[in-house]
Amino acid sequence: MLFVAALFLSYSSIYINPEIFYISAFFGLAYPFILLGNLLLILWWTFQLKLKFMMSLMAIIAGWSFVGRTIQYHKKSIADTKAIKVMSYNVMNFGFDKNKNSRDDIITLIADEQPDILCMQEFCTNSNWNINVEKKLAEVLHTKFRYFNVVNPGNKNYSVGTIIFSKYPIKNKGVIPYATTSGNSTLFIDVEIDGIDVRIFDVHLQSIRFKKKDYDFLKDIGDDRDQTINESKSIISRMREAYIQRAEQAKLVHEAIKNSPGKVIVCGDLNDAPVSFAYAKINDGLKDAFIEGGIGLGRSYAGDFPSFRIDYIMGSQSFDLKNFEIIPKKFSDHYPIKTQITIK
């Protein structure tokens, strides 16, 4: 009964704003584990020849759409030469210089992939580097069209923010301002593809901003009871604040998508799982490329925190989204994702 109740609490997370009741957001994050627990209970009670397995089974069936957000299996389609190649990648400021080869590796990867639309989060240029990555990426993509929203404009040495590279001329561009100051941002560009106006959003919602001690704690929970309690409180407090800020940002992005003049493509790092308030807001009325053409669990986060699907590509209902893929290259704390979109 507890596992069934936990499952329904995870379902509620897409409807309840974390500002009102943030506990449901934690159950949404834990959905894959709660789902697994219920599946194991079904097996257990089935082997025991007990009808109790029906409780978990009915609970899973009631939220079947959430299963599809978590795991998918699609055979790879034949590549459409007319399809638009869309790619999204959180590059972690090119590794924060922890990986000396990360800039070269990422540039080489993008040059090989040749996306028509490239959305990047935590993009960074640094005057101390021996390469201007913004110009270099434009060069390898053979385009001059890009839009970079810098979130630290006062810094003279380096610039950080969200950027879109496009092989289509940019007709219009803008930023969706968040209510509170944040190192994250959402921007958009308007392009014309085969005579159709398309607005492309590059979304980066609020990060949790764990400190090193938080990651250390998650890796190895200490034996000291008081320390464990204090560290747990710190992590929960950070996550709670991030959930609340993401909810407000997601509502702003949702309104911007709804008021777009044409069709939309939405890419980015939502910093939230598919069973969440933020995802539900932004995905409202759109197709999710992973659901349409993904394989497996779709885990896109490659950092120390348990790996979840937090990076997304979405599109208008009239689009065909196929061959969603997570590229297994660990040059950042996120894996790059890509899909093919056919615009009717």
N, C-alpha and C positions, 0 to 999 in steps of 0.2 A: 504493500500500500504506500509505503514511503517512496519507493522508486517510481510508482505511477504518479504520485502527487508531485514529485520533482520534475517529471516529464511535462506535466501540465503547467507547472510554474515556468519551465523553459519556454513553452509555447507563448505564455503571457508576455514574455519579454519584448516581443515585437509590437505590442499594443501599449505597454505602460512606459511612460516617460520616466527615465531614471531619476529625474528631479523629484518625482512624486514617490516612487518606490524603487530604489536602486538595487534591492536584493534580487529582484527578478532578472536583472541584467547578468548577474553572476551565474544564475541557473541557465540562461541562454548561452553563455560562454561554455558552460560545462555540458551542453546538450549532447555532444558525441559520446561522452563517457556515461551519461545517464541513459542514453539510447542503448549502449552496449550492455549496461547493467540489466536493463529490461529484457534484452535479447537472451542473456544468460539465464534470467529467471524463467523465461518461456521454455528454454531447453530443460532446465531443472525440473519444473513442474510437469512437463510432458513425460520425462523419464519416470517421474513418480506416479504417473497416471492420475494426476490431479487437475481438475478443471480450473484451478487458480491461475493457470497460464493464460486464461482468457483475459484477465485484468490487464496485464502488460500488452497483450496482443491488440486488444481494443484501443488502448491508449496510443500505441504506435500507429494504428490505422487512422485514428482521429487526427493525427498530425503527420500524415503521409507526405505532404508537400515539404515538410522540413527535412525528411530523409533525402529528398531530391536535391536540397540545397547543400547537403553534406557529402553525398557520394553519388557518382554518375558513371555510366559506361556507354560510350558512343564509339562506333567504329569511325575511323578517320575517313572523311569524305574526299573525293577527288578535288584537288585544288581548282578553284574557279579563277581563271586568268583576269576576270573583270572584278574580282573581289578586292576590297580594300584591306590591306594588312595593317592591323592596329596593334600597338604594343604599349604596355604600361610597366614602369620599373621604378621602384624606390631604390636609389643608388647609395643611400646612407652617406651622403657627402663624399662619395667615392672612397668609402672605407675609413673615413676619419684618419687617413694616412696610416692605418694599422696594416693594410695590405698595400705595399709599395707598388704592386703591379695592377691594382684594381682599376685605375683610370685607363691604362692601356688595354686591359682585358675587356672592360665594358665597351670601350670604343670599338674594339675589334669585333665583339659580339654584335653590336648594333650595325656595323658596316656589313657583316655577313647576313644579318636578318633583313636589312633594307625595308623597314616598315614605312608605310605611306603616312601614318600618323604615329608619333611617338610622344607619350606623356610620361614625364619623369617627376618624381617627388624627392625632396631632400637633395636637389641638384645644387652643385657648388662650383664656383670658380674662385681661384686663389692666385693672387699676384706672385706668390712665392713658388708656384709650380712652374715647371719648364714648358708647360703647354696650356693654351687657352682652350679648355674643353668645349666651351660653347661654340666657338668658331670651328673647332676640329670636327665636332659632330655634324654641324651644318655642311661641312666640306664632304665628309664621308657619305652623308645622305643625299648629297647633290641638290641641296635646297638652300634658299636664303630666307625661307619663311619660318619664323619662330616667335614665340612670345614668352618672356621670362619675367615672372613676378618676384621681386626680391623682398624678403621679409626682414632683412637687416640693413636698410638703406644707409645707415650712418657709419657702417664699417668700411674703411678704405682698403683693407687688405684682401677681404674675401666677401663674396656674395652668396647667399643661400636662399633657396625658394623652390617654386614650382615652375616647370617649363613645358611648353608644347612645341615640337617640331612638326611641320606639315609640308608635304610635297604639293599641296594645293595653296594658291594665293589666299592670304588672310584678308577678308573683307571688313571684319570688325573684331574687336577684342575687348576684354574687360575682366574685372576682379569682383568676386562676391565677398564683400566685407563681412568679417565675423564680428559679433557683438563685443567680444573681449580680445585683447591683444594675445596673439598666439604665434608660435614659430611655424604654424601650419597655414595653408592658404588654399583657396579654390579659384581657378581662373577659367576663362573660356575664350574660344576663338570661333568665328563664323567663316565657313568656307562653302564653296559651291562644287558639288560632285555630280557629274553627269546631268547638269541642269537643275539639281535639287539642292536647296539650302540646308546645310547641316551645321548645327552648333555642337562643338566638341568641348566637353568639360574635363578638366584635370583636377581631381578632388583629393585633398589631403586633410583628413579630419584629425582631431586632437590626439596627440600621442600621450601615452601614460607617463613617459619620462622617468622610468626606473633609474635609480642610482646604482652604482656598482655593488653596494652592500645589499641591495634588494635582489640583484641577480645571484650574488653569492649565497644569499639565504635560500633562494629557490632551488639552487643546485644542491645545497647540503644544509638541511634544517638542523640547527644546533641542538645540543642536549640540554642546554640551560633553559629552564621553563620560562623565566622572566624575560630573557632575551628573545625567545621564540614568540612570546605574546607581543612584545613591543615591535618586533620586525613585522609580524603579521598585521598589526594595526597600521603600520606605515604603508605596506603594500595595498591593503584594502582601502585606505584613505586616498592614495594616489589613483587607484582604479575607479573609485567612486567619483572623484572630481573629474576624471577624464570622461567617464560615461555621461555625466551631466553636460559637460561642454560639447561632447560629440553630438548629443541629442539636439542641442540648440543649433549647432552648425549644420547638422543634417536637415533640419527644418528649413533653414535658409537656402540650402542647395536644392531641396525639393521644390521650393517656390520658384527658384530660378529655372529649374528644368521645366516645370509646369507652364511657365510664362515664356518659354523659348519660342521664337518666331517660326522655326521649322523643325525638322527631325533632329534627334540628338544622339550623340555617342558620349557615354560617360565612362571615364577611366579613373583609376586611382587607388590610393591606399586609404581605406576607411578606418583602419586600426580597430576593426570590430568584426566579429564572426557573422556568418549568414543568418543565424538566429539571434537577431538583435534589433533594437528600435531604430538605430541609425541605418542599418541595411534596408529595413522595411520601408523607411521613409524615402530613401534615395532610389530604391528599386521599384517603387510604386508606379505601375503602368509601363515598365520597361522589361526587356528580355535580358536575362543573365547569360553571358556567353558560356560560362561553365555548365549551367543547367542545359543549355542548348547543344553543346558539343564537347563537354569535358569528359575526362576519364579519371577514376579513382576518387581520392579525398580532396584533391584540389589545394593541398596545403601550400601556401605561398610565403609564409614567414619562415626564415631560415636562422633566426636568432636563438638566444638561450632560452627564452620563454617557450612553453609548449607550442608546437607548430600548428597554426590554424590557417584557414583561408581568410585573409584580410585584404587581399588585393583583387580588384574586380574590373571587368569590362562589361558594359551594358549598352543596350541600344533600343531604339524605338521599335514598337511592335511590328511595323511593316518591314523591318530589316531581317535578313537571314544571317544568323551568327553561327559559324561552323569552325570546326577544328581548333577549339580552345586548347591551349597547351601551356604548361609550366616548363620553362627552360631550366634544367637542373644544373645551373652554374652558380656557385656560391661566391660571387664577387662582392656581395653586399649582405645585409641581414634580411633581405628579401630576394626571392627568385623573380626574374622577369616573367611576365605573362604575355601571351599574344593570341589573337584570333583573326579570322577572316570574316569580313562583313560585306554582304551583297546588298546594295541599296536599290530597291525596286523603284 
